[in-house]
Amino acid sequence: FADGWLDQDGERFVFDALFVDAGYQRDAVYRFCRDQAAIDRKQTQHVIPFNGRGASQVETMRYSHPAKMQGNVVHIGEQYHFAHDQYEALFRCVGNSDHWKTFVHKRISCSADAPGAMTIYHIASPNAHLPFAKQILSEVRQEEFKPGVGTIVRWEKKSKANHFLDVIYMNCVAAHFCNVRIIREVATTN
């Protein structure tokens, strides 16, 4: 990972951040991230365990956006934050899965030429993207109004096979952390 890889033009590409889902096989993920930090030549942690938290989870597992950096919180982003895990001796990212799954579905459902559109590569076989599509649609957006709180958005699983949805929203968080933003065209007057 530290050396990167060559792109189609022969240019070396080195990633800025790679998030690994720590919601499954947590110990293995943390061990992997620690091992990568130890061999990273830049002495910076680029492989980061990620914990997604959503409204459909039990109360202790829901996302709580910190108001300011204090304690172990070292960075606050748009519905995600980084915290130093002293026990694991690593930084980890915790994100609002409901917010970012909504972001992904908005990007996929807009016109392909719209700002911020998310598209997938063209392939000749009409069924080649079917497994991907099934996983992207493996959860359904639900809204619930709670007096005194407002509208709560949660994504409810229809199928356990939701890995592609998780991977895409985690990549969107990583991109946001690396300062990737949707740029909208602004009309100018003469």
Disulfide bonds with the S-S distance in Angstrom:
none
